[in-house]
Each structure stands twice: as C-alpha cells, then as structure tokens.
Amino acid sequence: MTLEEIKKINAEEQHTLNLEKNLVRQLRYETDLLVDDFLKKYRDQFKGPILGEIIAESNNVRKKVLDMLQEKCALVIEMFNNDYDSFVVKHGWYKSIEAKLRHQITRDELAYELCEVIRKVYYVYMEDKFPDKYKIDIVEKYLLKD
C-alpha cells in the first residue's frame, strides 16, 4: 500500500461517503458570499421595523443558495450515474483494507448524504446567518440542528 493510500484511509470516516464533510465546507463558503452581500446591503435597516423589501431579498438569497445546492447535488448524482466504479473508489469506505475492497454505495446512501448536505447548509448554516427578525422558523431547526 502506498503512502498516499494510507493517508486517504486515515482521513476517511467509516460508514460515510465523506461527501457531507467535504461538500458542506465548500458550500458554506459559497453561501457566505451570497448571504454576506445581503447583510452588507441592509445592515443599517435590520434594527427597524420588518420591511417587505428585505423579506423579498432574503427569499431571493435563499433561492440562490437552494439553486446552488441543487446544482452541486445534481453534479454528484451525475458522477455517481456516469462512472459508478470511480465514484466508489473515490467516496466508498473500505470494507477490507487488506483486500482493497470498497463498500458498494447505494442510491439510498448517496441520497441520505446529499440530504444531510442540504440540511446543514440551507436549514441550519444559512438560516443562522440571517438576523432574527428575518429568519424562517422551521421544524428542522428544532429537531435536527447540530
């Protein structure tokens, strides 16, 4: 086994595709870019009464983040569908390190991880960035927050 393979094994978490950890980090950065522009634009107006213009713009930001998430998830699904074997090597965890056998990823496992990415970025991370008056209270916030 090469040094690169050993490093990869040590960095992997068992029983996860490691998509969540890697995608969430990247998507939080992209979410910050979208939300921070909104926060800078209206920073002086958050203390006053709730404004329809700010609500509309916050919903626009949410839509952009959701579109970004949809695009990223579609790319991952496309990679899964187009080159399953390569996807398994890249994202599947080792069932047997000695035999170099990787777990055969199912669609359900992929769907679960992508749902977790969406939940952590959209429902938890992004909503926490909005001022309290403009946050949307959702069940996921109370049941599934990290």
JOVENWO-V704944 format. One record per helix or strand. SS is the DSSP state (2 for helix, 1 for strand). FROM is the first residue (numbers start at 1). TO is the last residue. If there is no record, write none. Layout:
BEGIN
ss: {SS & SS}
from: {FROM & FROM}
to: {TO & TO}
END
This chain:
BEGIN
ss: {2 & 2 & 2 & 2 & 1 & 1 & 2 & 2 & 2}
from: {3 & 19 & 52 & 84 & 94 & 101 & 107 & 132 & 139}
to: {11 & 45 & 82 & 91 & 96 & 102 & 129 & 134 & 143}
END
